[in-house]
Amino acid sequence: MEIDSANKHWQKNNSTLGVIRLARFGLYPCPVPPNVMQFLFTSCNKNSVFESVGSLLAGDQNKVTHGPFTGFTEKISNVGADKRVYLELEIIGQTFIIKTRHDGFLKVT
């Protein structure tokens, strides 16, 4: 959607359901580069809801916040293009790689 910043009513778009705030410089809206928009669109689920992988990186230690491994602190082995996270889970001296959703982690600093 393109906004006509000369139209004084463009700010009404901020009250649209699902819109937090339009990107702007100073008082006026600014265009978002097409490659950024494409990234945002491809990061949406089937319901058009944005699902950020955030700053999950291979090698990071993260605490699992929900699911069967809640409370475990595990190292990320890989973050897949399908937004799945591969964790290195160590149980009784054995290391297993498990695949899980990208949400439900707290980064351990």
Steps between C-alpha positions, in 0.01 A plus 500: 500500500636840411426808708457851363683707763352817351157377612456627857287196592776238454537468881160327517681191368664467844161407646448213255468158668843337502692822432724626778651799323600591148871529426597865485781750513405791721135585452439335162476138381789361302518214250632165618740336250344212301756246628402582862132462414568167327683373811206604719245332272698175484532504881122478541313181577198368309278747691718796388637544854867598523716233664846629573783259562651793685865484583528122533840395373686171486719465809275711724394364837125533553261394773193315373185669634228257391448151372643169624848649552389802707776611734782341301781728387619380163737606225352579160655277238335667201210727403332369186349699217166344599521694832574181689768499766730203546614456860783290639338319790722305738335223700696244705822574317347468153454797267187513288394754239133590530298718268252746651309820431688831507297652784525404864860587580672746730855591409745421779750784534 
